[in-house]
Amino acid sequence: MKLVLWLSLSAVAVALSAAPADVRLVEVTGEGAKYWTRWRGPSGQGLVPAGPYVDRWGPAIGVQWKIAVPGRGNSSPVVWGDRIFLTTSHDRGQRLSMLAFSRKDGAKLWETDIPQTGVEYPHEKNGYASATATTDGELVYASFGRHGLVAFDFSGKIVWHRKFGIIDNYHGPAGSPVLYKDRVFIYQDANPAPGQRAFVGAFDKKTGKTLWETPRSETVGWGTAVVINTGERDELVVSSQRRVAAYHPDSGKELWSVRGMTFEVIPTPVVAHGLVFASSGRAGPTMAIRPGGSGDVTATHVAWSSPKGSPFVPSGIVVGDLLYLINDMQSILTVYEAATGALVYQERLGVAQREGFSASPVHVNGKIFFTNDEGQTFVVQAGRKFNLLHVNELGARTLASPALVDGTWYWRTDEALVAIK
């Protein structure tokens, strides 16, 4: 074990010598940066600018309003202006729709059903409405798996709808769409069967027209892609079954790939210190990858890799020099030095339970918030020593990650949309 660790750290020293420091995840800019327009917010990785956000709440503490959400779903709220958007499902996937609520008081403004053919059969924890929508302030874009990619205007009218046929990827699709310039990206991995295809594609955000589509061979994948800038070019990075791959966002050409992921991968990659951190599913490894290069770069571009203990569902978060991962198979928080992979500490959050966390963490005001499926939020001080400040209760099962805008937390539980301030 000591020899393996020494070899790993030696490889780190060599790999990091060439790590470009200016690698960054492409963030939302302009007016959209004031809101929560996509999965994991404007930063794309749960990092929130300092603001007047409370760090304590309860079922009757800090709640500004609470409104029942029709149907069921695990997608997170997205926010633009005075509106909140959510996807939902009714009657076990028989009816899928987009919802709009008022930020002021939570009043439901409209609900629009999408045309659909047949019903998917996802894992119970995944559900029928897990993909988080995204918006550019003009349209709202949402992925509904086999039922397609749909764009709505702010009055609830469907502007365009692209269907992709049957997508059978074991537990049902869940990845969220990604906006980039004039296009929307989505990837769908699927079992190789007649009438099905796995692909990553770019679609014109105004019309839904296919700009490019690249076939993939992976059979299951529920994560969300990210767009990064390496200092030389932008790359669309997909972390999925068995490997991490990057594509050119303009053409769809595969640029590079790294092998080493497990069979089932959900967490969204995060970016810092010149590295892309991709966590494998079901307690597999987390890999710190230097982007760039060409072809299979597994032997040359992995700066460090953890042996095991990665999250199955929640994404990681980098705050300062540290990478924080919550292992949802054992409720273990693991903190690494992001640049080197050196272990800083491990501590348990709550009780050990299998698949006990689904929401991805957020950071604001020097504190990191980890929420488990029972609606408990563990507030941890960012830093090299474990400091659990307190535990908040939402009082309801919670699988969706929050949205934070203008000092208000917006939470979707299994029964309601809640504003906390």
Secondary structure, 3 states (H helix, E strand, C coil): CHHHHHHHHHHHHHHHCCCCCCCEECCCCHHHHHCECCCCCCCCCCECCCCCCCCCCECCECEEEEEECCCECCCCCEEECCEEEEEEEECCCCEEEEEEEECCCCCEEEEEECCCCCCCCCCCCCCCCCCCCEECCCEEEEECHHHCEEEEECCCCEEEEECCCCCCCCCCCCCCCEEECCEEEEEECCCCCCCCCCEEEEEECCCCCEEEEEECCCCCCCCCCEEEECCCCEEEEEECCCEEEEECCCCCCEEEEEECCCCCCCCCCEEECCEEEEECCCCCCEEEECCCCCEECHHHHEEEECCCCCCCCCCCEEECCEEEEEECCCCEEEEEECCCCCEEEEEECCCCCCCCECCCCEEECCEEEEEECCCEEEEEECCCCCCEEEEEECCCCCCCCCEEECCEEEEECCCEEEEEC
